[in-house]
Amino acid sequence: MKKVKADPKGVLTGAHYLDGDFAIAEGALAAGCRFFAGYPITPSTETAERFAERIPFVGGIFIQMEDEIASITALIGAAWGGRKVMTVTSGPGFSLMMENIGLACMMETPLVIANVQRGGPSTGLPTLVGQGDMMQVRWGSHGDYQIIALSPDSPQECFDLTIRAFNLSEIYRVPVFIMADECVGHMHEKVVIPPADQIEVVERKWYDGPKDKYLPYKPDKDLVPFMVKAGDGYRFHTTGLTHDERGYPVINAECQDWNVRHLSDKITKNADKIIKYEEDQIDKADVVVISYGITSRVAYRAVQLARKAGIKVGTLRLITVWPFPEKRIAELAKKVKAFVVPELNLGQIVHEVERCSAGQAPAVLVSHCGGWVHDPEDILKAIKEAAK
Amino acid sequence: MKKEKKMTLTLPVEEYAGSGNLACQGCGAGLAMRYFLKAMGPRTVLCIPACCWAVIDGPYPHSSLSVPIYHCAFEAAASTATGVKAGLEMVGDDKTTVVAWAGDGGTFDIGLQALSGAAERNDDILYVCYDNEAYMNTGIQRSSATPYGAWTTTTPVKFFKNQPKKDINAIMAAHRIPYQATASISYPEDLFKKAKKAKGVKGTRFLHIYAPCPTGWKSRPEDAVKLGRMVIQNCIFPLYEIEYGEKYTLNIKVKDKKPINDYLKLQGRFRHLKPDDIQIMQEEVDRNWARLLKKCEAS
């Protein structure tokens, strides 16, 4: 992995007052993203608008496409053309991208997609918050594959995590998702953008070996194959069909096993390096509140009130949602009375908590269909019940 | 102007678009729907994808339309209408007019595949595109119906849109559908007549209605009807009909073609343009107009 300092052209160093959508655009530019293909959809459009405004001065391409299918396919093309690429979308647009998210995984294409989640299903609540796509991002395309998904809880984290998303996508040659939500996307807060020489970005793992030896899907020691720059004269073949190390289709069970396990292994075997979470007062906790995105900030109020009432409550905020921190949850399950999981959906991540806890500690869901955030009192009530 | 006075067709007094809608001041799309439904009558189903009209209709009890609405996915106005029509036919209803009612984004861009599919099969639907020349519902992003030179939030002033508007009528003509026409909210009798005619034709019909958008065009609401008239008189958006992709009929024969400047001046979205840019637009308009006249002459 080659780490370099960010290109100062894309870095708007200073303290800004930005919403999460704009912060995602700035994070991408700082990370070296120079190609954006997108389609307007509330509540993510502001990121595209910011890109359209900024990219001509940074040097790069913004294209407004004719739909989300075109957006993601242009992204895959531009990534193979050698660029760092991204798009943003929300519910319906995300659904339209699903087939090609699978293609990007199968082709091992580094790209970043931000989903500023709104209330679903279908058209749902275009202008209001939801967290209902957390399972879709993991399982939405057909077949077995692994992706990486991050969840910011503030405009600052939208900036920071977008840079991390680009770095992870380059390291593991995989689509990385920023699973923001309407509240975080439209919330204005102070965002500090550091000087370019303090921002570390990962360069693509380029192959520079002999031309006749290049195998586009031969895993390296870290399980991730090398890419080649378009125009450098290497011959490559890439496909959504099951393929071998050469990238050519091989339609049989053996190759399928090799190919699909590889897509999964490069993420699961590196999960410890990818997973990040934030814990608070967890050591002596009876109850642990597990949350992500805007919900973690609402939960914080409930946790404050619970502590005031003398309940030993800790928090675990998921920063990486996929791969899921299963080891840590299993550890905690042995120590705590219960987990409380508030989500702006009818229960998605809570199922993962249940799975990892394997019956050792119950996971109490505080559900909310979206459209607004939880009332902290509802979370507090669940904490009190769980602490009994 | 004399020509307009000769149009004596009176619109029916019945209203199917009531008050209480959520349109912006001076919304052309609102007027388009009002005149169109007068021609359709109550036995009409509207299939509306994501677009301003998905919002304009308003929440209960303010819902402003008295005909049924099927709010479908963005890319699917035409194919939804195809399905609704087939469903109605199967239960023995061949009287209801099934309408796909979409904006320019849902027609020119994301909905084009479904529209082309329906048109090629000549499905018995009436497709209406009310064209306000950008994605207005999401906050003024360019579409392929946005004209050359226009500002939108994704074609900022310094990098304004540098492609001409997609010729959707030529695309539809290439499908050889039985009837298609352009219309403007500022020529209600013409719009009504065409909608009525389209209603009586079997197969895929396409109406392209020019619908000024003061919010997105940065124009004054009171100028909406004026803009819808100017655009005919300067030949940016001529009023014509095409039958079976071949027979072209010009409805307003503009003799004293106005330059486009006055039209552009009323809209903030063109404020940044320099004389050279306007010249490019004028030449494009002149070319399109000459081509249309030739097509009309040839048929």
Interface residues (C-beta under 8 A of the other chain):
Chain A: Y39 P40 I41 T42 T45 A48 E49 A52 E53 P56 F62 Q64 E66 D67 P92 L96 S122 T123
Chain B: A50 A54 H71 A73 F74 E75 G105 D109 I110 L112 Y135 T138 G139 Q141 R142 S144 T153 T154 T155 P156 K158 F159
